[in-house]
Amino acid sequence: LGVFGACVRATNLDTFLHAGIQEVHSSAGQLTASPMRYRNTGLSMSADTSADEYSRYTVDGDAVAAMKAQIARHAK
């Protein structure tokens, strides 16, 4: 049994583990400010006017470590 998707987080991981889920996939992501220096707010790089062009989605290493520790504790 496995659970896939961005819905898996440290806050709900125990629920999946106690349900007998043996494999989880999480993006463990977060939005991070872009290191881009020049920003022209008058020119969009996207047709989506609500898009945040000045951040990017990255893996949160602390979240991965926390979930790995939860899984290890549950396995004992």
C-alpha positions as CSV (number, residue, x, y, z in Angstrom):
1,L,0.0,0.0,0.0
2,G,1.2,3.5,-0.8
3,V,0.2,7.1,-0.8
4,F,1.4,9.5,-3.4
5,G,1.3,13.2,-3.6
6,A,1.9,16.6,-2.0
7,C,-0.7,15.9,0.6
8,V,1.8,13.9,2.7
9,R,3.4,16.1,5.4
10,A,5.0,15.6,8.8
11,T,1.7,16.9,10.3
12,N,-0.4,14.0,8.8
13,L,2.2,11.3,8.2
14,D,1.4,9.4,11.4
15,T,-2.2,9.0,10.2
16,F,-0.9,7.2,7.1
17,L,1.6,5.1,9.0
18,H,-1.0,4.0,11.6
19,A,-3.4,3.0,8.7
20,G,-0.8,0.5,7.5
21,I,0.6,2.5,4.6
22,Q,4.0,1.2,3.8
23,E,5.2,3.7,1.2
24,V,4.6,7.4,1.0
25,H,5.7,10.0,-1.6
26,S,5.8,13.7,-0.7
27,S,7.2,16.7,-2.5
28,A,8.2,18.0,0.9
29,G,8.3,21.3,-0.9
30,Q,8.2,25.0,0.0
31,L,8.2,28.2,-1.9
32,T,11.6,29.9,-1.8
33,A,12.4,33.4,-2.8
34,S,14.1,33.6,-6.2
35,P,17.7,34.8,-6.1
36,M,16.9,36.8,-9.2
37,R,18.2,40.4,-8.7
38,Y,16.6,42.4,-11.5
39,R,12.8,42.5,-11.2
40,N,10.7,44.4,-13.7
41,T,7.3,44.5,-12.1
42,G,5.8,46.1,-15.2
43,L,6.6,43.0,-17.4
44,S,5.3,39.5,-16.7
45,M,6.9,36.3,-17.8
46,S,3.6,34.5,-17.5
47,A,0.1,34.8,-19.0
48,D,-1.2,34.0,-15.5
49,T,-1.4,37.3,-13.8
50,S,-1.6,35.7,-10.4
51,A,1.7,33.7,-10.9
52,D,4.5,34.5,-8.4
53,E,7.5,35.0,-10.7
54,Y,9.8,35.7,-7.8
55,S,9.7,32.5,-6.0
56,R,10.4,28.8,-6.8
57,Y,9.4,25.5,-5.4
58,T,12.2,23.7,-3.7
59,V,12.6,20.6,-1.5
60,D,12.6,21.4,2.3
61,G,15.4,19.2,3.7
62,D,14.2,19.8,7.2
63,A,10.8,18.4,6.3
64,V,12.3,15.4,4.7
65,A,14.5,14.7,7.8
66,A,11.5,15.1,10.1
67,M,9.4,12.7,8.1
68,K,12.3,10.2,7.9
69,A,12.6,10.3,11.7
70,Q,8.8,9.7,12.1
71,I,9.0,6.7,9.8
72,A,12.0,5.3,11.7
73,R,10.2,5.7,15.0
74,H,7.0,4.0,13.7
75,A,9.0,1.1,12.3
76,K,10.3,0.1,15.7
